[in-house]
Amino acid sequence: MSITAEQVTEALRTIKDPNTAREIAAGRAVRRLDVSGSDVSLEIEIGYPAKSQLDGLKQLVDDGLRAALPDLGKLEIAIRSHVVAHAVQHGVKLLPGVKNIVAVSSGKGGVGKSTTAANLALALAAEGARVGVLDADIYGPSQPQMLGIGDQRPETLDGKSMEPLAAYGMQVMSIGFLIDIETPMVWRGPMATQALKQMLSETNWKELDYLIVDMPPGTGDIQLTLSQSVPVTGAVIVTTPQDIALLDARKGLKMFEKVGIPILGVVENMSIHICSNCGHAEHIFGQGGGQRMCDDYGIPFLGDLPLDLGIRQQADSGAPTVAVDPEGTIAEAYKAIARKVAIAVALKAKDMTSRFPSIVVQNT
């Protein structure tokens, strides 16, 4: 018995993407649908990187279509990821070579923001995205050491711009590549913000799906510069469950709200410690603080991460957890958080500025 394209389309509406809880074929996600008799071939496009999820999604669609269409014959399914640029602050232009900028921020230092940023970037890259990392902490750059490339220096091919360095398949830029490791940056705010702008605009980023910006702690000049003049798609806030850390995290959240940058969610770091000797679990910095903050402000809770010796050792050695133990439990936690971040970005409005012509007024 023959099957129609309308029947296949109707059946697809019953299949939910477990990652987004939405129809897997919503909107224009079906890029190709061919029906010949009882045989069906289709291609579905999803807006977030999901290399580890593709086989499961294919099986989900296969099972759903066969359940809804008993007479279905041969079925060919292709699912591919395609990340596009999404809307940013009003009046701010996109950065050349970068589709989406995600700021990883914390109101307080010492909560593991840089480690989280590095591992989230690696997790997105592991899912198939083209990822860059910008270390925006001018006074205390840590990404060069965390990514194991602190002894390298960027090159320039034209004397005007810099080529990003490479680490674990990612593009990386930091002020730490340009100075001696023991040289303190004794700069006032305007000099630091100018350095940040130069690293952003004078680095030849190459077709990035995501640029992860490791922000300095606090809500000072650099944060305001990034928030007001850099096209930020969304922000991720890292905190610990401790009340003192949450006080500052809330200030950071309010700062992003004031400048119109969406909060993609909150990551609770150092959530629990499990003793390596006896296995006893203890909430050293409190419990549930990140979730309570999300409940108070109506924002997503992205997940929690443990206080683990391995995370610290691996970051210090220049080989972050997701890179050296990609199948481990902690790496899976980072990947789950990164997937939620990518999905939050994918669900935002797309940037349409490239489709509009430039208007030039001339005297004639």
MOFENUR-V454047 format. One record per backbone hydrogen bond with DSSP energy under -0.5 kcal/mol. NH is the residue of the N-H (numbers start at 1). CO is the residue of the C=O. Records with the same first field share a line. If there is no record, write none. Layout:
NH=CO + CO
This chain:
3=37
8=4
9=5
10=6
11=7
12=8
13=9
14=11
15=12
16=14
17=22
18=16
20=17
21=17
22=17
24=15
26=23
29=26
31=29 + 43
32=43
34=41
36=39
38=36
39=36
40=74
41=34
42=76
43=32
44=78
45=29
46=80
51=127
53=50
54=50
57=53
58=54
59=55
60=56
61=57
62=58
63=59
64=60
65=61
66=62
67=63
68=64
69=65
72=69
73=38
76=40
78=42
80=44
82=46
86=99
87=349
92=89
98=95
99=208
100=209
102=100 + 211
103=101 + 234
104=213
105=103 + 236
111=108
116=112
117=113
118=114
119=115
120=116
121=117
122=118
123=119
124=120
125=121
126=122
127=123
128=125
129=124
131=129
132=210
133=171
134=212
135=133 + 173
136=134 + 214
138=136
146=142
147=143
148=145
149=144
150=144
152=149
162=202
163=155
165=172
167=170
170=167
171=131
172=165
173=133
175=135
177=174
178=175
179=175
183=180
184=182
186=184
187=185
191=188
192=188
193=189
194=190
195=191
196=192
197=193
198=194
199=195
200=196
201=197
202=198
204=162
205=203
207=205
208=97
209=130
210=130
211=100
212=132 + 210
213=102 + 211
214=134 + 212
215=104 + 213
218=106
224=220
225=221
226=222
227=223
228=224
229=225
230=226
232=230
233=101 + 231
234=101
235=262
236=103
237=265
238=105 + 236
239=267
246=242
247=243
248=244
249=245
250=246
251=247
252=248
253=249
254=250
255=251
256=252
257=253
258=254
259=255
260=257
261=256
262=260
264=235 + 262
265=235
266=300
267=237
268=303
269=239 + 267
270=306
271=305
273=282
275=273 + 280
279=275
282=273
284=282
286=283
292=288
293=289
294=290
295=291
296=292
297=293
298=294
299=294
302=266 + 300
303=266
305=268
307=272
308=306
312=308
313=309
314=310
315=311
316=312
317=313
318=315
319=314
320=146
323=320
324=320
325=321
328=325
332=328
333=329
334=330
335=331
336=332
337=333
338=334
339=335
340=336
341=337
342=338
343=339
344=340
345=341
346=342
347=343
348=345
351=85
352=350
355=352
356=353
360=358
362=360
